[in-house]
Amino acid sequence: MARLLNLITDIDGVSVGNATDLRLGSGVTAIVFDEPATASAVVLGGAPGGRDTALLDPSMTVGAVDAFVLSGGSAFGLDAAGGVQAGLREAGRGFPVGDVKVPIVPQAILMDLLNGGDKDWGLQSPYRDMGYQAFKTSAKGPFTLGSVGAGAGATTATVKGGLGSASGETSTGLRIGAIVAVNALGSATVGEGPHFWSAPFEQGGEFGGLGLPAPISQADIRMRLKGMNTIATTIGAIVTDAELTKQEAHRLAIMAHDGFARALLPAHLPFDGDTVFAASTGRRPRPDLPAFFELCHLATMVMARAIARGVFEATALPVAGAQQAWRDRYPDCASSSKQGA
């Protein structure tokens, strides 16, 4: 097997494409499967926005998807799935209904309308076109993290959010990867310092290698929010090459939400729309129960790592009053992490 890139594209049969508009302060990310992938989802935030998420319930009929979409734009961003669907239809993809094929493209959106970007787009939102662009540029291999795609305009309580990804491999060789747009109402960092809540799971200094502060004080665990009247939302996907049922994919999404809880303080608030999609490409054998437990364990850790990477790699929007990025607020830590890379 190929060397891990520490990205969701380490999963064979998965491509990622991003469309980014920094003037708009928003973007779209498409996760595209070479073949229909068994899929489910779990929504734990209190203010979600999505498309075709209900069909991913294990009790529903359709068992596989062609792509997932993560987008900014709040409810306006739901147009993005239409653009990805158009690209898939153009490619002859979709669920067969008689002589018609209907591409299955579940989507989740985040709220980035108040980040200072120019949202005066006129009659039609730009998200359908951005969705199509994200699909057309989707590719295997490396892709950029930080202020790109659905993470372009993302923010958190303390520093700018962004698009993150990470991957891992079980002891039996099964691979799992996460991708996430971090736009949390809470914080990915500890207190007012540069350390990440995800630090215990970090691998190879992927988000600075700072560890956790010692000790963690009562002030550090005080609730920090980016605004009581601001709707936020962290949205992501977890994908494995192991063959899973729809019910098992649902459990994997629940375990990935545990990664939210380990990386963000607090997570799953009434004004978050926190959503995780889960999918199986089925290119590796079906795991036995101990192997599935390990896969679930890794789902938590790779999602926690992906969240920290999204914040670590982010850059501030080029607009007046934009939220500082982690590397701007902690330049000495950013410099040290580059030297140690």
Secondary structure, 3 states (H helix, E strand, C coil): CCCCCCCHHHCCCEEEEEEEECCCCEEEEEEEEEEEEEEEEEECCCCCCEECCHHHCCCCCCCEEEEEEEECCHHHHHHHHHHHHHHHHHCCCCEEECCEEECCCCEEECCCCCCCCCCCCCCCCCHHHHHHHHHHCCECCCCCCECCHHHCCCECCCCECCEEEEEEECCCCCEEEEEEECCCCCECECCCCCCECCHHHCCCCCCCCCCCCCCCCCCCCCCCCCCCCCCCCCEEEEEEEECCCHHHHHHHHHHHHHHHHHHCECCCCCCCCCEEEEEEEEEECCCCHHHHHHHHHHHHHHHHHHHHHHHHCCCCCCCCCCCCCHHHHCHHHHHHHHHHC
